[in-house]
Amino acid sequence: MATGRPFQLVVFGASGFTGQFVVEEIARVAAEDELRGSLRWAVAGRNREKLQAVVEKAAGKLGKAELKPEVGIILCDVSDPSSLDNMAKQTAIVLNCVGPYNLFGEPVVKACVENGTNCVDISGEPQFLEGMYLNYNDKAAEKGAYIIGSCGFDSIPADMGILYTRNNLKGTLTAVESFVTVKSGPEGASIHDGTWKSVVHGLADQDNLKKIRRQIGHKPLPVIGAKLRRRGAVFYSNELKQYSIPFMGSDASVVKRTQRYLHTHLNEMPVQYAAYATVGGIGSVIKLMFAGLLFLMLVKFNFGRKLLIKYPEFFSGGYFTKEGPTEKQMKGSSFQMTFFGEGYSTGQDPQQGKPNVKICTQVKGPEAGYVATPIAMVQAAVALLKDKSSLPKKGGVYSPGAAFFNTKLIDRLNQHGIEFSVISKPEA
């Protein structure tokens, strides 16, 4: 872990839509007992005035006039490698908020790896995450840098939720299905179109993901216990009494990377996993099917992708906007992720017979994109700072669960409004 540098944390892309909320969250956390008076941090980006304005806004919102002189400012641009090197040399950890990561993520990872600097991001793009593992894992290990992707809503609740479920089952957990439900208040909900761009570019780039996986060349993980049956493209969940669809984010790929790491390095039995999202009643299903078919047709062609990116509001039924959610929308929104796990009781061979224990757990929290995501990202960075002895011994490119399975991250999240709980635990 880099020491003797002027800063412990730097938020890169601090004046972007998500970056401003990450700045506010760090300012809150810096005032808590564990870090009070000791955290040295800075904001980074292209425009000094915008960076100063973000710090001033956070100071005003939190009533902390002293914040302005406390926070450093670093000018750097993702298209200027020397400026990224300069940023990476000044800090122990970069919190990278500049997406889409498929387009802008690699130069930041490269600068961090070369300078032995840790990096966390909030990417939900498997091509980027797995590409960084392919290209930088060995060098990061050599330099002692921890590069940890998807430390936001994609995919801390899912990845850490599986580990929490495993740790609370007496016996061997072999399979889990998760269902994410997003609730909005009377003002409705919306997501900033930066996320929309990531989805468009990600789906357009599926062939590249297959190529990356072939190059990595991992053998399939062993299937332990009864094989998890995959659900259809649209189905009714009896457990949650809602129609559901496969979750389109990176959770399944991130969880698989964690399970592979734990199996390969700690000889733990891998957990099978499927991720779903609830969509409500039949009316929602019909709307979603029409929108989904149109999206999948357009995303295949360059012209279609340009249309999708130019008119996010139209093609998403008003859900993705260039302005992003209002404060009222964020206050009225929340998420819950419910995990249904099954396995085998202590002493029973998971390769023999049917699963005989079940468990239901839940992770719930505030608005997913710009409240829960900054909380998760900042607490991941705090775990990197404070739980050093519990991290994997070598640096590398990690999924959150692989990096943080032995740390206090779940406790930290519980204390900051992302709550992990056991809903039911009928034993054998």
Phi, psi and chi 1 to 4 in degrees:
 res  aa     phi    psi   chi1   chi2   chi3   chi4
   1 MET       -  126.7 -172.4   76.7   70.0      -
   2 ALA   -62.7  127.2      -      -      -      -
   3 THR  -122.7  170.0   51.9      -      -      -
   4 GLY    71.5   20.6      -      -      -      -
   5 ARG  -103.9  154.8  -60.0 -174.0  177.5 -167.8
   6 PRO   -62.3  -29.2    6.6  -14.7      -      -
   7 PHE  -126.0  151.3  -56.9  110.7      -      -
   8 GLN   -92.0  -38.0  -66.7  158.5  -61.2      -
   9 LEU  -129.9  140.4  -53.3  178.7      -      -
  10 VAL  -130.9  128.2  167.7      -      -      -
  11 VAL   -91.6  110.8 -176.3      -      -      -
  12 PHE   -93.3  128.4  179.4   47.5      -      -
  13 GLY    85.6   30.9      -      -      -      -
  14 ALA   -63.6  -26.4      -      -      -      -
  15 SER   -93.1    2.8   56.6      -      -      -
  16 GLY   -75.4  175.8      -      -      -      -
  17 PHE   -61.5  -48.4 -167.8   81.2      -      -
  18 THR   -76.7  -38.2  -54.1      -      -      -
  19 GLY   -54.0  -38.7      -      -      -      -
  20 GLN   -62.6  -34.7   62.2 -176.6  -36.1      -
  21 PHE   -74.9  -31.6  -63.1  110.0      -      -
  22 VAL   -66.4  -40.0  173.7      -      -      -
  23 VAL   -59.3  -47.0  169.3      -      -      -
  24 GLU   -60.3  -41.5  -77.7  174.8   27.6      -
  25 GLU   -67.0  -40.3 -173.2   58.5   27.9      -
  26 ILE   -63.4  -42.0  -67.5 -178.5      -      -
  27 ALA   -59.7  -38.7      -      -      -      -
  28 ARG   -64.4  -49.3  -92.8 -172.5 -143.9  100.4
  29 VAL   -66.3  -33.5  168.0      -      -      -
  30 ALA   -63.9  -20.7      -      -      -      -
  31 ALA   -90.8   -4.1      -      -      -      -
  32 GLU   -81.6  164.2  -66.4  172.0    0.7      -
  33 ASP   -54.3  -43.3  -71.7  -13.8      -      -
  34 GLU   -62.8  -33.2 -169.4  175.1   23.2      -
  35 LEU  -118.0   -3.2  -66.7  168.1      -      -
  36 ARG   -54.8  124.8 -172.5  177.7  -66.6  134.7
  37 GLY    78.1   -3.8      -      -      -      -
  38 SER  -115.9  -16.0   68.2      -      -      -
  39 LEU   -81.1  124.9 -173.4   67.7      -      -
  40 ARG  -105.9  117.4  -52.6 -178.3  -46.0  -82.7
  41 TRP  -143.4  165.0   64.1  -70.9      -      -
  42 ALA  -146.2  164.1      -      -      -      -
  43 VAL  -112.5  149.4  -67.7      -      -      -
  44 ALA  -138.8  146.8      -      -      -      -
  45 GLY   171.8 -169.0      -      -      -      -
  46 ARG   -85.2  -26.8  -70.8  179.7  -61.9 -171.8
  47 ASN  -122.4  113.9 -174.5  -57.9      -      -
  48 ARG   -58.6  -43.9 -177.1  178.2  -67.8  -83.2
  49 GLU   -62.0  -42.9  -73.3   72.2   31.7      -
  50 LYS   -65.4  -39.6  -75.9 -175.7  179.1  176.3
  51 LEU   -64.4  -43.7  -66.4  169.9      -      -
  52 GLN   -61.6  -40.1  -75.3  169.8  -25.6      -
  53 ALA   -63.7  -38.1      -      -      -      -
  54 VAL   -64.7  -43.8  163.1      -      -      -
  55 VAL   -64.5  -42.3  176.0      -      -      -
  56 GLU   -63.0  -41.1  -79.7  171.8   21.6      -
  57 LYS   -62.7  -44.1 -173.6  179.8  173.7 -170.9
  58 ALA   -63.0  -41.9      -      -      -      -
  59 ALA   -60.6  -43.1      -      -      -      -
  60 GLY   -65.6  -44.6      -      -      -      -
  61 LYS   -64.1  -36.4  -96.1 -179.1  113.0  171.2
  62 LEU   -95.9   -1.7  -57.9  173.4      -      -
  63 GLY    62.6   41.0      -      -      -      -
  64 LYS  -123.6   80.7  -72.6 -177.6   69.0  177.5
  65 ALA   -59.7  -28.2      -      -      -      -
  66 GLU   -73.0   -7.7   72.0  -80.7    8.4      -
  67 LEU   -62.7  -40.4 -169.0   63.1      -      -
  68 LYS   -56.3  -51.3  -72.6 -178.5  -86.4 -176.5
  69 PRO   -71.4  -16.8   20.3  -29.0      -      -
  70 GLU   -77.4  -26.0  -77.5  177.0    9.1      -
  71 VAL  -100.5  125.8 -178.3      -      -      -
  72 GLY   -76.6  160.8      -      -      -      -
  73 ILE  -126.9  127.2  -71.8 -177.3      -      -
  74 ILE  -121.9  125.8  -60.2  170.1      -      -
  75 LEU   -90.6  123.8  -68.0 -179.0      -      -
  76 CYS  -158.0  161.2   69.2      -      -      -
  77 ASP  -135.4  135.6 -172.2  -32.5      -      -
  78 VAL   -62.1  -21.1   77.3      -      -      -
  79 SER   -90.1    2.9   64.3      -      -      -
  80 ASP  -120.8   95.0  177.2   -0.7      -      -
  81 PRO   -55.8  -37.0  -23.0   32.0      -      -
  82 SER   -66.3  -34.1   64.3      -      -      -
  83 SER   -70.2  -33.9   72.8      -      -      -
  84 LEU   -68.3  -40.4  -65.6  175.2      -      -
  85 ASP   -59.5  -43.9  -81.7  -27.3      -      -
  86 ASN   -60.4  -42.8  175.4   52.2      -      -
  87 MET   -64.1  -49.0  170.6 -179.4   69.8      -
  88 ALA   -61.5  -34.4      -      -      -      -
  89 LYS   -68.8  -18.5  -77.9  175.5  179.3  149.6
  90 GLN   -95.3   -2.4  -65.7 -172.5   62.5      -
  91 THR  -141.3  159.1 -174.7      -      -      -
  92 ALA   -81.4  -34.9      -      -      -      -
  93 ILE  -138.1  132.2  -53.9  169.6      -      -
  94 VAL  -101.3  128.1  170.0      -      -      -
  95 LEU   -98.7  103.6  -72.5   78.6      -      -
  96 ASN   -91.3  112.1 -177.3   15.1      -      -
  97 CYS  -108.3   14.3  -58.3      -      -      -
  98 VAL   -96.8  104.3  179.4      -      -      -
  99 GLY  -122.0 -179.0      -      -      -      -
 100 PRO   -59.3  138.0  -19.6   30.6      -      -
 101 TYR   -69.6  -30.1  -67.2   91.1      -      -
 102 ASN   -56.8  -32.1  -87.1  -17.1      -      -
 103 LEU   -92.1  -38.4  -58.9 -179.3      -      -
 104 PHE  -122.7    1.2  -54.5  118.4      -      -
 105 GLY   -80.7  -37.1      -      -      -      -
 106 GLU   -62.6  -42.9 -177.4  164.3    2.5      -
 107 PRO   -57.5  -33.0  -23.1   32.3      -      -
 108 VAL   -70.7  -44.8 -178.3      -      -      -
 109 VAL   -59.6  -45.4  169.7      -      -      -
 110 LYS   -58.8  -47.2 -173.7  171.4 -169.9  -77.7
 111 ALA   -63.2  -40.5      -      -      -      -
 112 CYS   -66.9  -45.6  -73.6      -      -      -
 113 VAL   -61.3  -47.5  168.5      -      -      -
 114 GLU   -64.6  -25.8  -74.2  177.9   -7.0      -
 115 ASN  -105.6   11.5  -68.9  -74.1      -      -
 116 GLY    62.4   35.8      -      -      -      -
 117 THR  -107.9  138.5  -56.0      -      -      -
 118 ASN   -77.2  152.8  -53.1  -58.2      -      -
 119 CYS  -143.0  132.1 -178.4      -      -      -
 120 VAL  -121.1  145.1  -63.9      -      -      -
 121 ASP  -137.8  179.6   69.5   45.7      -      -
 122 ILE  -122.3   35.5   45.1  176.8      -      -
 123 SER   -69.3  141.4  169.3      -      -      -
 124 GLY  -116.8   29.7      -      -      -      -
 125 GLU  -114.3  101.5  -59.1  151.9   56.8      -
 126 PRO   -56.4  -34.8  -24.4   33.2      -      -
 127 GLN   -59.6  -44.6  -65.7   91.4  -37.5      -
 128 PHE   -66.4  -49.9  167.4   73.6      -      -
 129 LEU   -60.2  -47.2  -63.4  163.1      -      -
 130 GLU   -77.1  -30.1  -63.4 -177.1   37.4      -
 131 GLY   -64.2  -38.9      -      -      -      -
 132 MET   -67.3  -35.7  -66.7  -51.7   93.1      -
 133 TYR   -62.7  -46.6  174.1   83.0      -      -
 134 LEU   -59.8  -45.3  174.6   65.3      -      -
 135 ASN   -87.5  -25.1  -65.2  -25.2      -      -
 136 TYR  -129.7   -3.6  -64.6   97.5      -      -
 137 ASN   -59.1  -47.1 -175.3   55.2      -      -
 138 ASP   -65.7  -42.8  -66.9  -14.7      -      -
 139 LYS   -67.3  -39.5 -174.1   80.7 -177.3  -79.7
 140 ALA   -63.2  -39.6      -      -      -      -
 141 ALA   -62.6  -42.8      -      -      -      -
 142 GLU   -64.0  -37.8 -179.0 -166.1  -46.7      -
 143 LYS   -89.4   -6.3  -68.1  -79.9 -165.8  171.9
 144 GLY    72.7   26.0      -      -      -      -
 145 ALA   -99.6  133.6      -      -      -      -
 146 TYR   -97.7  115.0  -66.1   85.6      -      -
 147 ILE  -109.2  110.1  -51.3  -64.3      -      -
 148 ILE  -124.1  109.1  -50.3  165.7      -      -
 149 GLY   -87.0  173.8      -      -      -      -
 150 SER    48.9   47.1   46.5      -      -      -
 151 CYS   -94.1   34.0  -71.3      -      -      -
 152 GLY  -123.9 -148.1      -      -      -      -
 153 PHE   -62.2  -37.9  179.7   69.7      -      -
 154 ASP   -93.3  106.5  -81.8   18.3      -      -
 155 SER  -148.0   29.4  -64.8      -      -      -
 156 ILE   -62.0  -45.7  -71.3 -121.8      -      -
 157 PRO   -59.0  -41.9  -26.0   35.9      -      -
 158 ALA   -69.3  -50.9      -      -      -      -
 159 ASP   -68.2  -47.5 -154.0   14.1      -      -
 160 MET   -73.6  -28.1  -59.0  -51.7  -68.6      -
 161 GLY   -63.9  -38.5      -      -      -      -
 162 ILE   -63.9  -43.8  -60.3  -79.5      -      -
 163 LEU   -64.5  -39.6  -59.4 -176.5      -      -
 164 TYR   -62.9  -43.3  176.8   83.9      -      -
 165 THR   -62.2  -45.7  -53.8      -      -      -
 166 ARG   -59.3  -43.3 -179.3 -161.1   68.8 -177.4
 167 ASN   -70.6  -18.5  -66.0  -16.5      -      -
 168 ASN  -102.0    1.3  -81.7  -77.7      -      -
 169 LEU   -98.5  129.6 -178.2   79.6      -      -
 170 LYS   -81.0  107.4  -76.6 -176.9 -174.2  160.2
 171 GLY   128.9 -150.7      -      -      -      -
 172 THR  -115.5  116.3  -53.9      -      -      -
 173 LEU   -77.8  128.0 -177.7   70.6      -      -
 174 THR  -118.3  -23.2   56.6      -      -      -
 175 ALA  -152.6  143.1      -      -      -      -
 176 VAL  -140.5  137.7  175.3      -      -      -
 177 GLU  -113.3  135.8  -67.5 -179.1  -40.5      -
 178 SER  -116.7  146.2   72.7      -      -      -
 179 PHE  -126.8  120.0  -69.1   79.8      -      -
 180 VAL   -98.9  134.3   65.8      -      -      -
 181 THR  -123.7  125.3  -57.8      -      -      -
 182 VAL  -106.4  125.8  174.3      -      -      -
 183 LYS  -109.3  141.3  -64.4  177.5  177.9  172.2
 184 SER  -125.4  156.2   55.2      -      -      -
 185 GLY   -87.2 -165.1      -      -      -      -
 186 PRO   -61.5  -23.0   14.3  -25.6      -      -
 187 GLU   -82.3   -5.0  -61.1  -78.1  -35.7      -
 188 GLY    79.6 -166.8      -      -      -      -
 189 ALA  -142.0  154.0      -      -      -      -
 190 SER  -152.8  164.2   80.8      -      -      -
 191 ILE  -127.6  142.1  -60.4  176.4      -      -
 192 HIS   -64.7  145.8 -171.2 -101.9      -      -
 193 ASP   -71.2   -6.4   80.0  -37.3      -      -
 194 GLY   -59.5  -38.3      -      -      -      -
 195 THR   -67.9  -39.6  -55.9      -      -      -
 196 TRP   -58.3  -45.0  176.4 -101.6      -      -
 197 LYS   -60.2  -41.6  -75.0  175.1 -170.9  163.1
 198 SER   -61.1  -41.5  -64.4      -      -      -
 199 VAL   -65.4  -45.9  173.3      -      -      -
 200 VAL   -59.1  -51.0  170.8      -      -      -
 201 HIS   -65.9  -36.9  -71.0  -62.0      -      -
 202 GLY   -64.8  -47.3      -      -      -      -
 203 LEU   -68.9  -30.0  -76.4  172.3      -      -
 204 ALA   -70.2  -17.1      -      -      -      -
 205 ASP  -110.7   22.8 -156.5   26.8      -      -
 206 GLN   -59.6  -37.1  -74.7  -69.2  -45.7      -
 207 ASP   -62.9  -35.6  -71.2  -15.0      -      -
 208 ASN   -64.9  -35.9 -166.3   31.0      -      -
 209 LEU   -62.5  -43.4  178.8   58.9      -      -
 210 LYS   -60.4  -40.7  -70.4  174.0 -170.6  162.9
 211 LYS   -64.0  -44.7 -171.6  174.3  146.9 -166.5
 212 ILE   -58.9  -44.5  -71.1  165.3      -      -
 213 ARG   -66.2  -35.6  -73.8  176.8  174.9  167.7
 214 ARG   -64.6  -39.8  -82.3 -162.4  -58.0  -87.1
 215 GLN   -67.8  -38.8  -75.6  176.6  -84.3      -
 216 ILE   -63.6  -42.9  -68.6  171.5      -      -
 217 GLY    72.8   30.1      -      -      -      -
 218 HIS   -67.0  142.6  -76.0  -43.9      -      -
 219 LYS   -74.7  152.2  -67.4 -168.0  178.9   91.5
 220 PRO   -58.9  144.4  -19.3   29.4      -      -
 221 LEU   -70.5  144.4  -82.6  172.0      -      -
 222 PRO   -65.8  144.2   21.4  -29.9      -      -
 223 VAL   -91.5  115.1  173.3      -      -      -
 224 ILE  -103.2  133.1  -51.1  -66.1      -      -
 225 GLY    79.6 -171.8      -      -      -      -
 226 ALA   -61.5  138.3      -      -      -      -
 227 LYS   -68.8  133.0 -169.7  166.1  168.3   41.4
 228 LEU   -72.1  123.1 -177.2   61.3      -      -
 229 ARG   -79.7  128.7 -175.1  176.6   59.6   84.1
 230 ARG   -80.1  140.3  -60.6  -70.9  153.5  164.3
 231 ARG   -85.7  173.2  -46.0  -99.1 -164.5  148.0
 232 GLY   -79.1 -178.1      -      -      -      -
 233 ALA   -67.1  -32.5      -      -      -      -
 234 VAL  -140.0  131.8 -179.7      -      -      -
 235 PHE  -151.8  161.0   62.8   93.7      -      -
 236 TYR   -94.4  122.8 -173.0   75.8      -      -
 237 SER   -87.7  110.9  162.1      -      -      -
 238 ASN   -64.9  -30.7  -70.5  -45.0      -      -
 239 GLU   -65.1  -43.0  -59.7   90.4  -15.3      -
 240 LEU  -107.7   -0.3  -65.0  169.8      -      -
 241 LYS    55.0   42.8  -54.4  -73.4 -175.9  -89.6
 242 GLN  -145.8  155.4  -73.4 -166.7   57.8      -
 243 TYR   -71.7  147.5  -77.3   95.2      -      -
 244 SER  -140.5  159.2  -57.0      -      -      -
 245 ILE  -136.9  161.6   59.3  170.1      -      -
 246 PRO   -60.0  138.0  -24.9   34.8      -      -
 247 PHE   -71.6  129.4 -179.9   64.5      -      -
 248 MET   -84.9   -6.7  -63.3  -64.5  -75.0      -
 249 GLY   -77.9 -165.6      -      -      -      -
 250 SER   -93.4    5.8   58.7      -      -      -
 251 ASP   -53.7  -47.3  -71.8   -5.9      -      -
 252 ALA   -61.4  -41.1      -      -      -      -
 253 SER   -71.3  -35.8  106.2      -      -      -
 254 VAL   -68.6  -46.2  171.1      -      -      -
 255 VAL   -60.3  -40.3  166.2      -      -      -
 256 LYS   -61.9  -39.8 -167.1  166.7 -167.0  175.7
 257 ARG   -63.4  -41.2  -74.2  174.7   59.2 -145.2
 258 THR   -64.0  -46.5  -67.2      -      -      -
 259 GLN   -62.4  -37.1  -66.0  -55.8  -44.9      -
 260 ARG   -64.3  -44.1 -177.3  179.3  -61.3  -74.1
 261 TYR   -61.1  -47.8  175.9   84.8      -      -
 262 LEU   -65.4  -35.2  -63.0  175.4      -      -
 263 HIS   -71.2  -44.7  175.7   64.3      -      -
 264 THR   -72.1  -42.5  -52.7      -      -      -
 265 HIS   -96.4  -27.1  -67.0  -88.9      -      -
 266 LEU  -119.4    2.9  -58.8  177.4      -      -
 267 ASN    60.3   30.7 -152.0   25.9      -      -
 268 GLU   -86.5  151.8  -68.0 -169.7    2.1      -
 269 MET   -72.9  127.9  -70.9 -168.3 -173.4      -
 270 PRO   -71.5  144.5   21.4  -27.1      -      -
 271 VAL   -96.5  130.0  176.9      -      -      -
 272 GLN   -74.0  147.6  -57.6  169.4   68.7      -
 273 TYR  -147.3  139.5  175.3   59.6      -      -
 274 ALA  -135.8  136.3      -      -      -      -
 275 ALA  -112.9  131.5      -      -      -      -
 276 TYR  -131.4  163.1  -58.1  102.6      -      -
 277 ALA  -129.3  137.6      -      -      -      -
 278 THR   -81.7  146.0   61.9      -      -      -
 279 VAL  -125.5   -0.3  -67.2      -      -      -
 280 GLY    98.6 -138.9      -      -      -      -
 281 GLY   -90.3 -174.7      -      -      -      -
 282 ILE   -65.3  -32.5 -165.4   71.0      -      -
 283 GLY   -60.9  -43.3      -      -      -      -
 284 SER   -63.2  -38.2  -57.8      -      -      -
 285 VAL   -63.5  -44.6  170.7      -      -      -
 286 ILE   -63.1  -46.3  -67.9  164.6      -      -
 287 LYS   -59.8  -43.8  -86.7 -164.6  -88.5 -174.4
 288 LEU   -64.8  -38.8 -164.9   74.3      -      -
 289 MET   -64.8  -43.5  -77.9  172.3   75.5      -
 290 PHE   -62.7  -48.7  -83.7  115.0      -      -
 291 ALA   -62.5  -41.4      -      -      -      -
 292 GLY   -64.8  -43.0      -      -      -      -
 293 LEU   -63.7  -43.0  -75.6  168.7      -      -
 294 LEU   -62.8  -43.9 -177.1   60.9      -      -
 295 PHE   -60.4  -48.4 -176.0   92.1      -      -
 296 LEU   -66.4  -30.2  -70.2  171.2      -      -
 297 MET   -69.4  -45.6  -87.3  165.0   48.5      -
 298 LEU   -72.0  -35.6  -71.1  171.2      -      -
 299 VAL   -67.4  -16.7   83.2      -      -      -
 300 LYS   -74.4  -20.2  -71.8  177.9 -177.0  172.6
 301 PHE  -118.2  145.8  -52.9  101.8      -      -
 302 ASN   -56.7  -45.2 -166.1   30.8      -      -
 303 PHE   -60.8  -43.2  171.0   70.5      -      -
 304 GLY   -63.4  -41.0      -      -      -      -
 305 ARG   -63.6  -39.3  -70.2 -166.6  -70.2  -84.1
 306 LYS   -62.5  -40.8  -77.6  179.6  179.6  166.5
 307 LEU   -62.7  -46.9  -86.8  179.3      -      -
 308 LEU   -58.6  -43.2  -71.7  167.8      -      -
 309 ILE   -72.5  -33.6  -75.2  166.8      -      -
 310 LYS   -74.1  -33.7 -166.2  170.9 -179.9 -176.2
 311 TYR  -125.1   63.0  -56.7  107.6      -      -
 312 PRO   -61.7  -37.5   21.9  -32.4      -      -
 313 GLU   -64.4  -44.6 -149.8  158.1  -25.0      -
 314 PHE   -63.2  -48.7  175.8   78.5      -      -
 315 PHE   -78.7  -12.4  -73.2  108.1      -      -
 316 SER  -109.4   12.6   68.6      -      -      -
 317 GLY    63.3   33.1      -      -      -      -
 318 GLY    86.4    0.2      -      -      -      -
 319 TYR   -79.2  -39.3 -160.1   59.4      -      -
 320 PHE  -101.7  126.7  -70.2   88.3      -      -
 321 THR  -132.3  157.1   67.3      -      -      -
 322 LYS   -71.4  -20.8  -69.1 -174.6 -174.5  -68.1
 323 GLU   -87.9  -25.6  -61.2   76.3   33.0      -
 324 GLY    79.0 -180.0      -      -      -      -
 325 PRO   -72.2  153.0   26.3  -32.7      -      -
 326 THR   -81.8  166.9   63.0      -      -      -
 327 GLU   -58.0  -40.7  -70.3  -79.1  -18.6      -
 328 LYS   -64.9  -41.8  -82.3 -172.8  177.0  174.1
 329 GLN   -61.8  -41.2  -76.6  178.3  -36.4      -
 330 MET   -66.3  -40.6  -73.4 -168.2  -79.0      -
 331 LYS   -64.1  -32.3  -82.5 -174.5  179.4  153.1
 332 GLY   -87.2   -3.5      -      -      -      -
 333 SER  -104.5  154.7  -63.5      -      -      -
 334 SER  -157.6  169.9   61.8      -      -      -
 335 PHE  -135.0  155.0   81.0   88.0      -      -
 336 GLN  -140.5  140.3   65.3  179.1   39.8      -
 337 MET  -120.0  118.6 -166.6  174.6  -91.3      -
 338 THR  -106.4  132.2  -52.0      -      -      -
 339 PHE  -112.9  125.5  -60.6   83.5      -      -
 340 PHE  -109.3  110.5  -62.9   97.3      -      -
 341 GLY  -112.5  152.1      -      -      -      -
 342 GLU  -138.8  157.8   63.1  178.0   28.3      -
 343 GLY  -172.9 -154.8      -      -      -      -
 344 TYR  -127.2  136.3  -65.4   76.3      -      -
 345 SER   -66.6  160.3   54.7      -      -      -
 346 THR   -54.1  130.6  -52.0      -      -      -
 347 GLY    93.8  -16.5      -      -      -      -
 348 GLN   -91.0  137.8 -168.5 -173.1  -10.5      -
 349 ASP   -75.1  117.7 -178.9   -3.1      -      -
 350 PRO   -64.0  -12.8  -17.0   29.3      -      -
 351 GLN   -89.9   -1.4  -59.3  -67.7   40.4      -
 352 GLN  -120.4  129.5  -56.6  -69.3  -37.5      -
 353 GLY    75.0 -176.3      -      -      -      -
 354 LYS   -88.9  157.0  -71.0 -176.9  177.2  174.4
 355 PRO   -57.8  141.4  -19.8   29.3      -      -
 356 ASN  -125.9    7.5   67.6  -24.0      -      -
 357 VAL  -133.0  147.3  -76.5      -      -      -
 358 LYS  -129.9  159.0  -67.4 -171.6 -179.5 -147.7
 359 ILE  -150.6  145.1 -175.7  168.6      -      -
 360 CYS  -125.3  124.3  176.0      -      -      -
 361 THR  -126.2  171.3   62.3      -      -      -
 362 GLN  -147.6  144.0 -160.5  169.4   73.6      -
 363 VAL  -119.3  125.2  180.0      -      -      -
 364 LYS  -133.5  155.9   63.4 -179.5 -177.4 -179.8
 365 GLY  -168.3 -175.5      -      -      -      -
 366 PRO   -73.5 -171.2   27.2  -32.0      -      -
 367 GLU   -44.2  132.6 -171.2  -84.5  -24.9      -
 368 ALA   -72.4  -43.8      -      -      -      -
 369 GLY   -76.8  -40.1      -      -      -      -
 370 TYR  -128.3    3.3  -47.3  102.7      -      -
 371 VAL  -117.0  -57.4 -175.2      -      -      -
 372 ALA   -67.7  -39.4      -      -      -      -
 373 THR   -61.9  -49.1  -75.3      -      -      -
 374 PRO   -60.1  -37.7  -27.8   36.9      -      -
 375 ILE   -59.7  -49.7  -69.8  168.8      -      -
 376 ALA   -62.6  -43.6      -      -      -      -
 377 MET   -64.2  -44.6 -173.8 -174.3 -147.1      -
 378 VAL   -68.6  -40.4  171.9      -      -      -
 379 GLN   -68.8  -30.6  -70.4  -49.9  -45.3      -
 380 ALA   -63.3  -41.8      -      -      -      -
 381 ALA   -66.5  -39.2      -      -      -      -
 382 VAL   -64.7  -39.8  173.4      -      -      -
 383 ALA   -62.3  -38.4      -      -      -      -
 384 LEU   -62.2  -39.0  -93.6  176.3      -      -
 385 LEU   -73.7  -44.0  -84.1 -179.7      -      -
 386 LYS  -100.7  -21.5  -66.8  -69.0 -178.0 -179.8
 387 ASP  -110.8   38.1  -57.0  -17.5      -      -
 388 LYS   -54.6  -41.0  -67.2  176.2 -161.4  173.3
 389 SER   -69.7  -14.3   61.0      -      -      -
 390 SER   -98.7   -0.9  -55.5      -      -      -
 391 LEU   -78.2  163.0  -64.1  168.5      -      -
 392 PRO   -54.8  147.2  -24.0   32.5      -      -
 393 LYS   -62.0  -33.2  -72.9 -171.2  171.5   56.6
 394 LYS  -107.9  149.3  -79.8  165.8   48.9  175.5
 395 GLY   -65.0  177.1      -      -      -      -
 396 GLY   156.4 -177.5      -      -      -      -
 397 VAL   -97.9  113.6  178.2      -      -      -
 398 TYR  -120.7  154.6  -71.5   97.8      -      -
 399 SER   -82.8  161.9   55.8      -      -      -
 400 PRO   -57.7  -45.4  -23.3   31.0      -      -
 401 GLY   -62.9  -37.4      -      -      -      -
 402 ALA   -67.6  -37.6      -      -      -      -
 403 ALA   -77.5  -38.7      -      -      -      -
 404 PHE  -110.6    6.9  -62.6  123.7      -      -
 405 PHE   -58.5  -27.6   72.4   93.0      -      -
 406 ASN  -103.6    3.0 -152.9   21.7      -      -
 407 THR   -94.2 -175.0   67.5      -      -      -
 408 LYS   -94.7   22.8  -64.2  178.0 -174.8  166.9
 409 LEU   -58.6  -43.7  179.2   57.9      -      -
 410 ILE   -62.5  -41.9  -71.4  175.0      -      -
 411 ASP   -60.6  -43.1  -65.4  -20.8      -      -
 412 ARG   -62.5  -42.9  -65.8  179.9 -172.9  -73.4
 413 LEU   -64.6  -42.4  -67.5  167.4      -      -
 414 ASN   -56.3  -37.9  -90.1  -36.9      -      -
 415 GLN   -76.0  -12.1  -71.7  158.5   18.9      -
 416 HIS  -118.5   20.5  -71.2   86.7      -      -
 417 GLY    98.2    0.4      -      -      -      -
 418 ILE  -107.2  103.5  -62.6  176.9      -      -
 419 GLU  -102.3  129.0  -63.5  166.9   18.6      -
 420 PHE  -102.5  130.8  -68.5   67.2      -      -
 421 SER  -149.3  156.0   59.7      -      -      -
 422 VAL   -92.8  125.0  176.7      -      -      -
 423 ILE   -88.8  -46.0  -56.2  -62.4      -      -
 424 SER  -153.1  147.7   65.7      -      -      -
 425 LYS  -142.8   64.5 -166.8  160.1   68.0  167.9
 426 PRO   -68.9  120.2   22.0  -25.6      -      -
 427 GLU   -85.1  173.8  -57.5  -63.7   -5.4      -
 428 ALA   -58.6      -      -      -      -      -
